[in-house]
Amino acid sequence: MNVVMIGTGYVGLVSGACFADFGHTVTCVDKDASKVDALQQGGIPIFEPGLDELVAKNAAAGRLVFTQDVAGAVPAADAVFIAVGTPSRRGDGHADLSYVYAAAREMAQYLTPGTVVVTKSTVPVGTGDEVQRIIRKLRPDLDFSVASNPEFLREGAAIEDFKRPDRVVIGCDDDQARTVLQEIYRPLLSNESPLVVMSRRTAELTKYAANAFLATKISFINEIADLCDKVGADVEHVAYGVGLDNRIGAKFLRAGPGYGGSCFPKDTLALLKTGQDFEAPLRIVEAVVLANDNRKRAMGRKVVQSLGKDVQSKTVGLLGLTFKPNTDDMRDSPALAIVQALQDAGVQVRAYDPEGMEQAARLLENVTYCKDAYDALDGADAAVIVTEWDTFGALDFGRLKELLNDHLLVDLRNVYEREEVERQGFRYIAVGR
């Protein structure tokens, strides 16, 4: 099949590379000339394990190309995927669909009969209807289809998720769209991946509902962690006991400093706005958003309180800045609120992240960025684990004793066990333990 991907951001680039690896011919289109030039030279604008090799392999095979030329790419396509950004709109939290609609308008004049236009971007219910209306207005006699195919990719494990998904959701209202998308995803059928066909509006809502439910699990276990701290229980054991119930499951039951990233924060807000627009308020999701916002600020206060008195003379070494490991994504990372709280209290911040410091430097001022974890902790009064990168799971405590002014480890990801840390002569502060 001939596939065109509009947008070379996280979703577009991963999806395009994986489709090409299935054997399809894929053209990735982007308006950003510098990004296209870099991709043509083998440069990857995001950090995602294995993506650089996958792009290089399929580009060398001629199955994956990058261009700014919409007019040259779209006419030959069997399917055109819209994979542009849908950030939260300023003021009301609704998804900003301007990029989606601009893509629809631009491609409309080049579409050929039988083409399927697919929204891969995360979009509110009814977006596909508007995309169809836009194209129909510009090309009233064209035979085309509009479908929804939401992505369910975890940053840091996106290629594995794409090639071995829990499910592939196809939202379509006609046989042409279903046939084309089933053919595009046919290589996954050998992996016994469920391909679920539903209406277009149902597919759009399924994506938001999935992310909101996962965000709910995170906020729930974080509040249980706070209760554990008050009553002398261990949230790790609570989560394990709860997660063994297969009606609940163990995933997303790790207590920590709150969720961030490109999906959960903006998708929960967009879902809330959709509920308000349709007079179906989502009170549970409202509580999740509020709890998560409060959580991040509370974690900053937790670190400040751990430093004791005279915090204005103290320095903290932060280990991890990205919202999760194996990504360079700083969007809505808990580290942003934590650093702000520390700086508001007069605490100096030194920091190290294996991949996120370039992005962090654009968002966080007056932070000393360091070459490694031990450099970040040199002369600090506390070590604070914010992101659970593997490299922070086996710290040399003997070396830490020499570097830190105070033997204090604040573990906001519960990477370590209390007995182990205290045996090394450190004071240990964790989450819900």
C-alpha positions as CSV (number, residue, x, y, z in Angstrom):
1,M,0.0,0.0,0.0
2,N,1.0,3.6,-0.6
3,V,0.8,5.6,2.7
4,V,1.3,9.3,3.3
5,M,1.9,10.6,6.8
6,I,1.2,14.3,7.4
7,G,3.4,15.3,10.3
8,T,6.7,14.0,11.5
9,G,6.3,14.5,15.2
10,Y,6.4,11.6,17.7
11,V,3.3,9.8,16.3
12,G,3.9,10.5,12.7
13,L,7.5,9.5,12.6
14,V,7.1,6.3,14.6
15,S,4.0,5.3,12.7
16,G,5.5,6.1,9.3
17,A,8.7,4.1,10.1
18,C,6.7,1.1,11.4
19,F,4.4,1.1,8.3
20,A,7.4,1.1,6.1
21,D,8.9,-1.8,8.0
22,F,5.7,-3.7,7.3
23,G,6.6,-3.3,3.6
24,H,4.4,-0.4,2.7
25,T,5.7,2.6,0.7
26,V,5.5,5.6,3.1
27,T,6.0,9.3,2.4
28,C,6.3,11.5,5.5
29,V,5.3,15.1,4.9
30,D,6.2,18.1,7.1
31,K,6.2,21.8,6.6
32,D,9.3,22.3,8.7
33,A,12.1,22.5,6.1
34,S,14.9,22.0,8.7
35,K,13.2,19.0,10.1
36,V,12.8,17.4,6.7
37,D,16.4,18.1,5.8
38,A,17.6,16.6,9.0
39,L,15.4,13.5,8.5
40,Q,16.7,13.1,4.9
41,Q,20.2,13.1,6.4
42,G,19.4,10.5,9.0
43,G,18.8,12.9,11.9
44,I,16.0,12.0,14.3
45,P,14.3,15.0,16.1
46,I,13.2,12.9,19.1
47,F,14.7,10.3,21.4
48,E,12.9,7.0,21.1
49,P,14.9,3.7,21.5
50,G,15.4,2.0,18.2
51,L,13.8,4.6,16.1
52,D,17.0,5.9,14.4
53,E,17.9,2.4,13.3
54,L,14.3,1.7,12.0
55,V,14.2,5.0,10.0
56,A,17.7,4.4,8.5
57,K,16.9,0.8,7.5
58,N,13.7,1.7,5.7
59,A,15.0,4.9,4.2
60,A,17.9,2.9,2.7
61,A,15.4,0.3,1.3
62,G,13.5,3.1,-0.4
63,R,10.3,2.4,1.5
64,L,10.5,5.6,3.7
65,V,11.0,9.1,2.3
66,F,10.6,12.6,3.7
67,T,9.4,15.7,1.9
68,Q,7.6,19.0,2.2
69,D,5.8,18.4,-1.1
70,V,2.1,17.7,-0.3
71,A,1.2,18.0,-4.0
72,G,3.7,15.4,-5.0
73,A,2.9,12.9,-2.2
74,V,-0.9,12.8,-1.8
75,P,-2.2,11.9,-5.3
76,A,-0.6,8.4,-5.2
77,A,-1.8,7.6,-1.7
78,D,-4.1,4.8,-0.8
79,A,-4.4,6.4,2.7
80,V,-3.3,9.8,4.0
81,F,-2.8,9.8,7.8
82,I,-3.1,13.1,9.7
83,A,-0.6,13.0,12.5
84,V,-0.1,16.6,13.4
85,G,-0.1,18.1,16.9
86,T,-3.3,18.7,18.9
87,P,-2.0,20.7,21.9
88,S,-4.3,22.1,24.6
89,R,-5.8,25.4,23.4
90,R,-5.0,28.4,25.6
91,G,-7.8,29.6,27.8
92,D,-10.3,26.6,27.7
93,G,-8.2,23.4,27.6
94,H,-9.9,22.2,24.4
95,A,-7.7,20.4,21.8
96,D,-6.3,22.9,19.3
97,L,-7.5,21.3,16.0
98,S,-6.2,24.1,13.7
99,Y,-3.3,21.9,12.4
100,V,-5.7,19.0,11.7
101,Y,-8.1,21.2,9.8
102,A,-5.2,23.0,7.9
103,A,-3.9,19.6,6.8
104,A,-7.4,18.6,5.6
105,R,-7.7,21.7,3.6
106,E,-4.2,21.5,2.0
107,M,-4.5,17.8,1.0
108,A,-8.1,18.2,-0.4
109,Q,-7.1,19.5,-3.8
110,Y,-4.6,16.6,-4.4
111,L,-6.8,13.7,-3.2
112,T,-7.7,11.1,-5.9
113,P,-10.8,8.9,-5.9
114,G,-10.9,6.1,-3.4
115,T,-8.4,7.6,-1.0
116,V,-8.9,7.2,2.7
117,V,-8.1,10.1,5.0
118,V,-7.2,8.9,8.5
119,T,-7.0,10.9,11.7
120,K,-4.1,9.5,13.6
121,S,-3.8,12.5,15.9
122,T,-5.7,12.4,19.1
123,V,-8.9,14.3,18.4
124,P,-12.2,15.0,20.2
125,V,-15.4,13.3,19.1
126,G,-16.7,14.8,15.9
127,T,-13.4,15.8,14.4
128,G,-13.7,13.3,11.7
129,D,-17.0,14.8,10.7
130,E,-15.5,18.2,10.4
131,V,-12.5,16.9,8.3
132,Q,-15.0,15.2,6.0
133,R,-17.0,18.4,5.7
134,I,-13.9,20.5,4.9
135,I,-12.8,18.1,2.1
136,R,-16.4,17.7,0.8
137,K,-16.8,21.5,0.6
138,L,-13.6,21.8,-1.5
139,R,-14.1,18.7,-3.6
140,P,-17.9,18.1,-3.7
141,D,-17.7,15.3,-6.4
142,L,-14.7,13.4,-4.9
143,D,-15.2,9.7,-3.8
144,F,-13.2,9.5,-0.5
145,S,-13.5,8.2,3.1
146,V,-12.6,9.6,6.5
147,A,-11.6,7.2,9.3
148,S,-10.2,7.4,12.8
149,N,-7.2,5.3,13.8
150,P,-6.1,6.5,17.2
151,E,-2.6,5.6,18.5
152,F,-1.8,3.9,21.8
153,L,2.0,4.3,21.9
154,R,4.0,4.6,25.1
155,E,7.0,6.9,24.8
156,G,10.1,4.8,25.3
157,A,8.4,1.7,24.0
158,A,6.6,3.0,20.9
159,I,8.0,0.7,18.3
160,E,7.2,-2.4,20.4
161,D,3.7,-1.0,21.0
162,F,3.1,-0.4,17.3
163,K,4.3,-3.8,16.2
164,R,2.8,-5.8,19.0
165,P,-0.2,-3.7,20.1
166,D,-2.9,-4.7,22.7
167,R,-5.4,-3.7,19.9
168,V,-5.7,-1.7,16.8
169,V,-8.8,0.5,16.7
170,I,-10.3,1.4,13.4
171,G,-13.2,3.9,13.4
172,C,-15.0,4.0,10.0
173,D,-18.5,4.4,8.6
174,D,-18.0,2.8,5.2
175,D,-16.6,-0.4,3.7
176,Q,-13.9,1.4,1.7
177,A,-12.1,2.8,4.8
178,R,-12.4,-0.5,6.6
179,T,-10.9,-2.5,3.7
180,V,-7.9,-0.2,3.2
181,L,-7.0,0.0,6.9
182,Q,-7.4,-3.7,7.3
183,E,-4.9,-4.2,4.4
184,I,-2.5,-1.7,5.9
185,Y,-2.5,-3.5,9.3
186,R,-2.6,-7.0,7.8
187,P,1.0,-7.8,8.9
188,L,-0.1,-7.5,12.5
189,L,-2.7,-10.2,12.1
190,S,0.0,-12.9,12.3
191,N,0.8,-11.6,15.8
192,E,-2.8,-12.2,16.8
193,S,-3.3,-8.5,17.5
194,P,-7.0,-7.7,17.8
195,L,-8.2,-5.4,15.1
196,V,-11.3,-3.7,16.5
197,V,-13.7,-2.0,14.0
198,M,-16.2,0.5,15.3
199,S,-17.8,3.8,14.3
200,R,-15.6,6.8,13.7
201,R,-17.0,8.8,16.7
202,T,-16.7,5.8,19.0
203,A,-13.0,5.4,18.0
204,E,-12.3,9.0,18.7
205,L,-13.8,8.7,22.2
206,T,-12.1,5.3,22.9
207,K,-8.7,7.0,22.7
208,Y,-9.6,9.7,25.2
209,A,-11.4,7.2,27.5
210,A,-8.3,5.0,27.6
211,N,-5.9,7.7,28.6
212,A,-8.3,9.2,31.1
213,F,-8.7,5.8,32.8
214,L,-4.9,5.3,33.0
215,A,-4.5,8.8,34.4
216,T,-7.2,7.9,37.0
217,K,-5.2,4.8,38.1
218,I,-2.1,6.9,38.6
219,S,-3.9,9.6,40.6
220,F,-5.7,7.0,42.7
221,I,-2.5,5.1,43.7
222,N,-0.8,8.5,44.5
223,E,-3.6,9.4,46.9
224,I,-3.4,5.9,48.5
225,A,0.3,6.6,48.9
226,D,-0.5,9.7,50.9
227,L,-2.8,7.7,53.1
228,C,0.0,5.1,53.5
229,D,2.3,7.8,54.8
230,K,-0.2,8.8,57.4
231,V,-1.2,5.3,58.7
232,G,2.2,3.6,58.4
233,A,1.5,1.3,55.4
234,D,3.6,0.6,52.3
235,V,2.0,1.6,49.0
236,E,4.2,-0.8,47.1
237,H,2.6,-3.7,48.9
238,V,-0.9,-2.2,48.6
239,A,-0.4,-1.8,44.8
240,Y,0.9,-5.3,44.5
241,G,-2.0,-6.8,46.4
242,V,-4.5,-4.7,44.4
243,G,-2.9,-5.3,41.0
244,L,-3.1,-9.1,41.4
245,D,-6.8,-8.8,40.9
246,N,-7.1,-9.3,37.1
247,R,-10.1,-7.0,37.0
248,I,-7.7,-4.2,38.0
249,G,-4.2,-5.2,36.8
250,A,-0.8,-4.1,38.1
251,K,0.1,-1.5,35.4
252,F,-0.1,2.2,36.2
253,L,-0.2,1.5,39.9
254,R,3.2,2.9,40.8
255,A,3.1,5.8,43.2
256,G,5.2,8.8,42.2
257,P,5.2,12.6,41.6
258,G,2.3,12.6,39.2
259,Y,1.8,12.1,35.5
260,G,3.1,14.3,32.6
261,G,4.0,13.9,29.0
262,S,2.4,14.6,25.7
263,C,-0.9,12.7,26.2
264,F,-2.4,12.4,29.7
265,P,-2.4,16.1,30.6
266,K,-3.8,17.5,27.4
267,D,-6.2,14.5,26.7
268,T,-7.8,14.7,30.2
269,L,-8.4,18.4,29.7
270,A,-9.8,17.9,26.2
271,L,-12.1,15.1,27.4
272,L,-13.4,17.4,30.2
273,K,-14.1,20.1,27.6
274,T,-16.0,17.6,25.4
275,G,-18.1,16.5,28.4
276,Q,-19.0,20.1,29.1
277,D,-19.8,20.9,25.5
278,F,-22.2,17.9,25.4
279,E,-23.6,18.6,28.9
280,A,-22.2,15.3,30.3
281,P,-19.8,16.5,33.0
282,L,-17.0,14.0,33.9
283,R,-16.6,14.5,37.6
284,I,-14.1,11.7,38.1
285,V,-11.8,13.1,35.4
286,E,-12.1,16.5,36.9
287,A,-10.9,15.2,40.2
288,V,-8.0,13.3,38.5
289,V,-6.8,16.5,36.8
290,L,-7.0,18.5,40.1
291,A,-5.3,15.7,42.1
292,N,-2.4,15.5,39.6
293,D,-1.8,19.2,39.5
294,N,-1.7,19.3,43.3
295,R,0.5,16.2,43.4
296,K,3.4,17.9,41.5
297,R,3.4,20.9,43.8
298,A,3.2,18.7,46.8
299,M,6.3,16.7,45.7
300,G,8.2,20.0,45.6
301,R,7.1,20.8,49.1
302,K,8.1,17.3,50.2
303,V,11.6,17.9,49.0
304,V,11.8,21.3,50.6
305,Q,10.6,20.0,54.0
306,S,13.1,17.1,53.9
307,L,15.9,19.7,53.9
308,G,15.0,21.0,57.3
309,K,15.7,24.6,58.3
310,D,17.6,27.3,56.5
311,V,16.7,25.9,53.1
312,Q,17.9,29.0,51.4
313,S,21.5,27.9,51.9
314,K,20.8,24.4,50.6
315,T,21.5,22.7,47.2
316,V,19.6,19.8,45.8
317,G,20.9,17.3,43.2
318,L,18.0,16.2,40.9
319,L,18.3,12.9,39.2
320,G,16.0,12.8,36.2
321,L,14.0,15.6,34.5
322,T,11.8,14.0,31.8
323,F,8.3,12.9,32.7
324,K,9.4,9.2,32.3
325,P,12.5,7.3,31.4
326,N,13.6,6.4,27.8
327,T,12.4,9.7,26.3
328,D,13.6,13.3,26.1
329,D,10.0,14.6,26.6
330,M,9.7,17.4,29.2
331,R,6.1,18.3,28.5
332,D,4.2,18.6,31.8
333,S,7.0,16.8,33.6
334,P,6.7,16.8,37.4
335,A,10.2,18.1,37.4
336,L,9.0,21.5,36.2
337,A,6.8,22.0,39.3
338,I,9.4,20.5,41.6
339,V,12.2,22.8,40.4
340,Q,9.9,25.8,40.7
341,A,9.0,24.9,44.3
342,L,12.6,24.4,45.2
343,Q,13.6,27.7,43.6
344,D,10.7,29.5,45.2
345,A,12.1,28.3,48.6
346,G,15.6,29.6,47.7
347,V,17.1,26.2,47.1
348,Q,19.8,25.9,44.5
349,V,19.3,23.1,41.9
350,R,21.8,20.9,40.2
351,A,20.4,18.3,37.7
352,Y,21.2,15.5,35.4
353,D,19.1,13.6,32.9
354,P,20.4,11.1,30.4
355,E,18.4,12.5,27.5
356,G,16.3,15.5,28.7
357,M,18.7,18.3,29.5
358,E,18.5,20.0,26.2
359,Q,14.7,20.2,26.3
360,A,14.8,21.1,30.0
361,A,17.2,24.0,29.5
362,R,14.5,25.6,27.3
363,L,12.0,25.5,30.2
364,L,14.0,25.8,33.4
365,E,16.2,28.7,34.2
366,N,18.9,29.0,36.9
367,V,19.5,25.3,37.0
368,T,23.0,23.9,36.8
369,Y,23.0,21.0,34.3
370,C,25.6,18.4,35.0
371,K,27.5,15.7,33.0
372,D,26.3,12.8,35.1
373,A,24.5,11.8,38.3
374,Y,27.6,12.1,40.5
375,D,28.4,15.5,39.1
376,A,24.9,16.6,40.0
377,L,25.2,15.4,43.6
378,D,28.7,17.0,44.2
379,G,28.2,19.4,47.0
380,A,24.5,19.0,47.2
381,D,22.6,18.5,50.5
382,A,20.2,15.9,49.1
383,A,19.9,13.5,46.2
384,V,16.4,13.5,44.7
385,I,15.2,10.9,42.2
386,V,12.6,12.4,40.0
387,T,12.7,10.0,37.0
388,E,13.4,6.3,37.3
389,W,16.1,6.0,34.6
390,D,17.9,2.6,34.9
391,T,21.2,4.4,35.5
392,F,19.8,5.7,38.9
393,G,18.9,2.2,40.1
394,A,22.5,1.2,41.2
395,L,24.1,4.3,42.7
396,D,27.4,4.0,44.5
397,F,26.4,5.0,48.0
398,G,30.0,5.1,49.1
399,R,30.7,7.7,46.5
400,L,27.5,9.5,47.4
401,K,28.7,9.8,51.0
402,E,31.8,11.6,49.8
403,L,29.9,14.0,47.5
404,L,26.8,14.9,49.5
405,N,26.9,17.4,52.4
406,D,24.0,15.5,54.1
407,H,23.4,11.8,53.6
408,L,19.8,12.2,52.4
409,L,18.1,10.4,49.5
410,V,14.6,11.6,48.5
411,D,13.2,8.8,46.3
412,L,10.1,10.1,44.5
413,R,9.9,6.9,42.4
414,N,10.4,4.3,45.1
415,V,13.4,2.9,43.2
416,Y,15.2,1.7,46.4
417,E,14.2,-0.2,49.5
418,R,14.4,1.6,52.8
419,E,16.4,-1.1,54.6
420,E,19.0,-1.0,51.9
421,V,19.5,2.7,51.9
422,E,19.5,3.1,55.7
423,R,22.0,0.3,56.0
424,Q,24.3,2.5,53.9
425,G,24.0,5.3,56.5
426,F,21.5,7.4,54.6
427,R,18.2,9.0,55.6
428,Y,15.6,7.8,53.2
429,I,12.4,9.5,52.2
430,A,10.1,7.8,49.7
431,V,6.5,8.0,48.6
432,G,3.9,6.2,50.6
433,R,6.4,4.0,52.4
